[in-house]
Amino acid sequence: MHFSRRDFLRATSSAALAAGVPADIIAESGRAAAAPSANWDAGSVRHLLPQVSDSRILIKASFNAPLPGAPTLRVGNVAVRGRMGDTRGEHWHFYATGLRPGRRYPLALSGSNGRALCQPWELSTFPAPEERPQKFRVLFYTCAGGHEGLSFLPTATRNRLLRRALSFAPDAAVANGDHIYWDLLSPLAATVSGASPAGVNIAGRFDRSAVVLGSDNETVLKRACGPQIVPVYGTDFRATPIFFLRDDHDYFDNDDADDNIITFPPSHFMMQLARATQNLYYPEFLPDAARPLGLPGSSAGDRVFGVSESFGTLRYGRLAEVLLYDIRATQTLAGPSAVYVDLEVEKWLRTRSAATEVRHLVHAPSNPPGWTAGKWGEWYPDVLDADGKLTVAKSKPYWQSGWLKQHDRLIAAMSAMPGRAPLVISGDMHAVAIGRMLRSGMLDLKANPVNVVLSGPIGTRPGGWPSGRRGTGALPPAHIDLAEAVKPIEQHGFTIADFLTDKMVLRFFKWDRNAQPVEAIDTLEPFHTAELVPPA
């Protein structure tokens, strides 16, 4: 495989002008949208997902066949030797350090024989923490997982939604939870998920007493997970840094609790499945100077030093910072003192919220504040009564009151941020929505309401919507007062956030599988736009 300099330049140039971008955003951001080039030659690369910081790049990639030796990624003039992620040579990752901030690097991937494995491309590092960029655009979405063999939205349709989102040229993307749906122990697993006859026929059965990588479990894992990630992303995000956050299904179970089973905190085997999936398919979170290296799931001995598996930072100079946190990994069942995120993680979140060097700070938890559907593993105590209505008049079995206490501590920290418009963009909930939280328990938030957003799901099966699973859509819980600008809409979608020096602009997209043809995805425009201006 040979590529000329002309091929390289053509492959890495913008392909299209902005499509469907409001005029004020074009004027403020000066951006031209570019969908992934259909002419880029992926060669033997099956999928490729990068993450960057101001000085580092971490890329996860898989190949059509096992490689006989370690491949090399050339980042500018630096050669980075690949590290094998599986035991068979199909999955590799590349970690480059000591890079210059805000620089666009040419990248080239070659095999151990020196031959190109795909066409070269370009990837930019983020600005340095002290720099003051004027604009930053981020794509947010959730729930892109699901196997076609279990009736999830076809992967080609999910890829089409993501390609439409990429046509708006985001500088980064946040995939907030549920990249994998392969539940094994929850009550529904035996009928509609990984433990069902259809799931076993697709992938086989896991041996929970065996290691994941290096045993037959590795084959089962690849059969179950590969078709949920590889065709959805392919190489389309090669030039767009992406931040993957885990939620319950990424631990191979739904959050369920009854007298027979409580699925979380994750068991040892659940944690190993989640770690193996991440190791093979999507990047961990790169180190950040303001995030402690010793947080749970960070700096593990079998990962590159300093990365975190559950708690991340997306930092773009002094303009924007997104705090990403998985609420399942450190969840406890300690009643009034129970937490979703470890207390050291909470300390980090509150410290960053109080810091003032960044203009906009966003919380991105894997579980949404603002709405409830009566599930067990939510922040709120609301539960379905005998008539299928949400209520707090009866207790939710195995729900922990400490979770709500932590919710209020975090919400209070957000509302108290000086000179910022508080914003939470979360995952998990299969809906698109935005509202303003005016009260949370005894907290009066009217002086600086917390804006809460459901970013929108990319992939959902017909029975996976809140109203389909539990008979009720997502509603504000009794614990809060919520002014809903857009009530939860159970349709596929995503959110584009523009961070500017004087405001944040959120654009919401939705696609109705039951009423719109697939072709309509290619021309989706925002159905709602919200401007969030920090208080004076």
N, C-alpha and C positions, 0 to 999 in steps of 0.2 A: 504494500500500500504506500503510495507516494503522494504528497501534497505540496503544491508550489506555494510560493509567497502570495501569489494572487488568490489562490484558493483559500489560504489562511485569512487574508483580509476580507474576502467576500463572506466567509463563514461567520466572522465576528462583527460584521457591521450591522447597524439597525436595518430592519427589513421593511418597516412600515411606519407611517405617521400615526399620530394618536387617534385611536378609535373610540369614540363615545366619551371622551374626556371633557368635562365641562370647561367652558372657556376660562373661568376664573382660576381653575386649577392649572390649566396650561400656562396662563400668564404668570402664576405665582411659582410654579415649579419648573417651567421651561423644559418640559419633558416630551419626548417623542416615544410613543409606544412601539414595541417590537415583539411580535410573536416568535416563538422558537422557529428557526429556519428549517423548513422541510428538506432542504438540500444538504444539511450537515450529515456527514457520513459517520455513523456510530461504529463502523467496523465490527469488531468482535465484542464490543461493550453492550451488555444487556441493560444495565441501569447505572446511573451516576448521580450522586447527590452530594453537593458541597456545603460546607459551612465556613464562614470567615469571621475574623475579628480585625482589629487594626493591624495586627502583625502576624497572624497565623491563618492557615488554611487546613481544613480536615475534610477529606473526600472519601466516601464509601462507594465502591463500584463492584459490579459482578460481570462475569464474562460468559460467553456462549458455551465455553468448554473450559475445563481446568487448565491453568497455565503451567507449563513445565518448570518455570522458575519465576523468581520475583520480578514483577514489572517495575518500571521506573516512570515517575512523573517528573517532568522537567518544568519548573516554575521559574520563568525567566532564565537566568543562568545557573540556577540551583537544581541539582538532581536529587530527587527524593525517592528512596527505595521503598517499594510497597511492603506492607505487612499483611500476612494472610489472616483472614478473619474466620474462615471455616477450617476444616481439616483436609479438604480435597482440592484446594487451589482454585475454586470458582469465585471466591469473594476476597477482595483486597481493600485495604485502606491506606491512605497517604496523608502524612502529617508534615506540613511545612511550617517552620518557625523563623523568626528573625526577619520577617518581611517588612517592607516600608508601608506606612499607612497611606490610605487614599490613592493607591497605585493600581493601575490595570496591568495585570501580568499575563503574558502569553503562556499557555499551558500545552504540553504535548505528552502523550502517554505512549510508551513503547514497551515491548516485551523483552524478555531476557536475551533475545537474539538481536536486539536493537531495532527491530522493525516496528513501525507505527501500528498501534492497536485501534486507533480511531483518528479522525481528523483533529487537528489542533483547534483550540478555542481560547477564549479569554475570560478571566475572572478578576474582579477588583476586591481589594481589601477595603475595610471601612476607614473613615477618618480617625485620626488619633483622638484620645479622650479630651485633649485640651482644644481641639479645633472647633470652629463654629460654622458648620455647614448651614445652608439656607433652606434645604428641603430634603425630605426623606420619605419614601413611599414603601409601605409594607402591605402585603397580602396576608389576610387572616382567614382561616377556615378550620373545620373540624370534621371528624368521622369520614375519612376518605377510604377506610378499609372495607373488607367484605369480599368473600369468594363468590364468583359468578355461579358456581355449582350449588350455592346455598341461597339463590334467588336475590342476591344483592344487585344494585344498579350495574349494568355492564361496564367493564373497565374502560372500554372505548369511550363511553359517555362521560365517565369520570375524567378521563384524560382530556376530553373535549372541553369540559368545564374549566379545568386547570389551564388549558391552553388559552381559553378566552381570558382568564384572569391574568395570565402572563402577557397578553397583548397590551395591557396597560403598563407594562414595563416597571414592575415593582423592583425596588432595590434589594428587597429581602422578602421571605415568606415565613409565616408561622403556621405549622400544621399541628393543631392543638388536640392531640389525643385520638384514640381509637383508629389507629392505622391497621390494626389486626382485629378481626372478629373470628375467634376460634375457641369459644367457651367450652370448658371441659367438666365443670362440677356444678354449675348453677342449675336450678330446676328445669330451665328450658334447654339446656345444652344437649340433652338426649334426644330432642325432637327437631331442633332447628340449627344446631351449631356443630362444633368440632366433634362432640361425642355422639352425634346422630348417625344413623346408618349411612346417610349421604356423605357426612364428613369422614367417617372411617373408610368409606369406599374411595374417597379422593386422596387421602393422605396416610391412612393407617392409624394405629393407636400408639400413643406415647407410653413409655415405661417410666412411671414416676419414681422408680427406685434407681434409675440409671442416669448417667451424665447426659447432658443435652448434645454437646458437640463431641464427635468421635465415637458415637454409637449409632444404633438404628434410629434413635431420636432425631439425629441430624437430618436424615432423609425425610422423616415425617414433618419436621419443622419447615424444611424447604418446600415441600409439596403444599403445606398449608399456607405459608406466608408469602412465598415468591409470587404466586398469582394475584396477591392482594396489593403488592407494591410495584413490582417490576413493570407490568403493562400500564399502570396508572401514571407512573412518572417517566419511565424510560430514561432518556437523556435530556428531556426538555428543560430541566432545572440546572443544567451544567453551568450556566453563567449567573444563576440567581441563588444566592445563599439561602438555605432553608433550615429552620429550627424546628425539630420534631420533639414534641412533648408527649409523654405517656399518660394514659388514663386507664380505667379499669380493664377494658377489653384487651389492652396491650399486655396485660398480665394473664391473658387467656381465661378470663372469667368476667361475668357481670357482677356488679355489686348487689349481692342478695344476702338476706339474713332471715332465718326462721329457726324453728326448734331443731331442725335437722342439719342445717349448715349455715355457717357464716363465712363468706368467701374472702373477706379482707380483715386484717392486713394480709398481704400476700404470703403464701407459704414459701418454703425454700424452693420447691420446684417451680412455682409460678414465677418467682424472681429469676431463676435461671433461664426460663423460657423467654422472659422479657429481655434479659441481658443479652442472650444469644441473638435474638431478633435484632436488637439495636446494633450489636457488634457486626452483624452481617449486612444490614440494609440501610441504616440511616445514622447520621453523625451524632455523637455525644455533644454536650455543650462545652465550648472552648473556655479556658480560664479567663477570668476577669479580675483586675486588681482590687475591685471593691467587693468581690464575693469570696468568702473564706474557702480555702482549699480543703478544709476538713469537714465540710457539710456531708450529711449522709449520701452515700453513693458517689462520692467524689474521690479522685486520686487513687482509684483502685489499682492494685498491683498488676492486673492483667490488661490495663488500658494505658494509653499514652498519658504521661504524668499531667495531673492538673485538671483533666476533663471531668465533667460532672454528668452523671447519667439521668438525674431527675430534676436538677435546679439550674437554670440557665439565665444568661444575660445577653440581651441584644443591645449593644451600645453603639450609638452613632454620634461620635463627637460629643459636643455639649448641647445638641439639639434634642435627642430622644434616647430613652432607655426603656426597654421592655423587660420586666421581670417575669420569668417563666417558672412555674412551680407545679409539680406533680403532687397531688394530694393523696395518692394511694400508697406510695412507697413507704411513708412513715406514719400512716394512720394508726391510731391506738384506740382501744376499747376501755378506757379508764374512767367512764362516767363523767362526773363534773370536771375532771382534769384531762379528759381526752383531747387529742388534737388530730388534725389532719396533717399539718406539716410540723415537723420536729421543731422544738422551741428555739433551737439555734437558727433554723431556717426562718422562723418568724422574726427573730431578732434581726437577721439580715434584711428581710423585707421592710421592716419598720425603720431600720437605719437608712436604707436607700430612699424610702419615702420622705424622710425628714431632711435628707441632703438637698442642697440647693444648686449644685453646679450644673445640672442638666435641666433644660427648659421644660420638656414634657416627659413625664414618667407614667408608664402604663403597667398595670398588673395583668398577667395572663395566667390565671390558675386553670387547672384541668377540669375543675368542677365549678359551675356557674353560680355566683351570687345574683340575686334579683328575682329568680323564678324557681318554682318547684313543680314537680309532677307526682309527688308522693312517694318517690323512690326511697329506699333505705339509706343509701350512701350519699345523701345530700347534706348541705349545711343546716337545713331547716327541719322542724319536727312535724310539719304537715303530713297527714296520711289520709288515704282514701277510707271513707266510711262505708257502711253497708249499701248505701245508695250510689256509690261511686263518686262522691263529692269530697273535696279536700277539707280537712278539719284538723284542729288541734285539741278538740274536746276529748279525744282518746289518745293514748300514747302510741308512738310508733315503735314496734318491737325492735329492740337492740340498738335503737338510735341513741347517740351519746350527747348529752347536754353540753359537754365541753367543746364539741365542734362549733356550736353556735357562739359560745363565748369567744373562741378564736376568731370566728367570722367578724364579730363586733370589734375586736381589737384591731383587726386589719382594716376594716371599713373606717374606723375612727382615725387611723394613721393616714389613710388616703384623703379623707375630708380635711384633715389638718395641714395638708401640704401647702406651704406658702407660695402664693403666686402661680398655682397650677390648677387646671381643670382636671379633677380626678377621673380616671377612665379605667374600666376593667373590661377586657375582651376575652371571653372564656370559651371553652370547648364543651364537649359532652352532649349538650342538649341539641336534639335534631330540630333546629328552628333558626330563623333569622329574626332579631328583635333589637330594640334599643329603648332604654328608659332612664329616668333620673331618680335615684334613691334619695328620698327626702327625710326618712326616719329609719332607724334600725334599732329595735328595742327601745331603750331609753335614750338613745343618741339622736339629737336633733341635728340633722345635716343640712338644713335649709340655707345656711350661710355659704356652704360650698358643697352642693349635692354631688353624689358619686354617680357618674355616668356608667351604666352597665350595658354590655352588648353581648348578644348571641351572634357569633360570627357567621354561622351558616354551615350546613353539612354538604359535603361533596358526594358522599355515597350512603344510601340508606335503602334497605329492602322495604317492600310495601307495609309490612307489619312493624317496622322499626320506629315509626314516629311515636311521640309520647301518647297521643290520643289512640293510636292503634294498639300499643302495648298495655296501657293502663286505663284507657277509656276517658282520659282527660288530657287536654293540651297543657302546656306550661302556663302557670299562673303565678302572680305575685303571692308570696307566703304571707301569713298573718303577722309575722314578726316585723315586716317593713311596710313603709308607704312608698309606692312606686308610681311615678308619673310616666306612663308608657307612650312614647311617641310612635312606636311601631310595636304592636302586640305580636307575640310570637307567631310566625308564619311557618307552617310545616311544609316547606319546599326546599329543594336543593339550592345552595347559594354560597356566596362568599362576601367578604368585606374588604374594601381597599381603603387604607388609612394614609392620608397625606399629613406629614408633620411639617409645618411651616413655622417661622420664627414667632408669629403672632397668634397662631391658632392651629387646631387640628381639624381636618375635614374628613369625614367618614362617608363612604359611598357604599350602599347596600345593593346586592344583586340577588335575584332569585329566578329559578326556572321550575315550572310546574310540569312534572313528568306526565301528568294525566291530561293536561290541556294544551301543551305546546309540543311541536315536533322537535326532534333532536337538533335539527338544523337551526332552530331559533337560538341555540346556545351561542352560535358564532357571531350574533349581533346583539347580545345582551347589553342593556344599558342599566344604570342604577335606577331603581324604583324609588329610592329615598336617599337624601343627602342631609347630613347633620354637620354643623359647624360648632366646635367647642372652643370657646374663647376663655383663656385663663382670667380669673378675677383681677381687677386692677390692684 
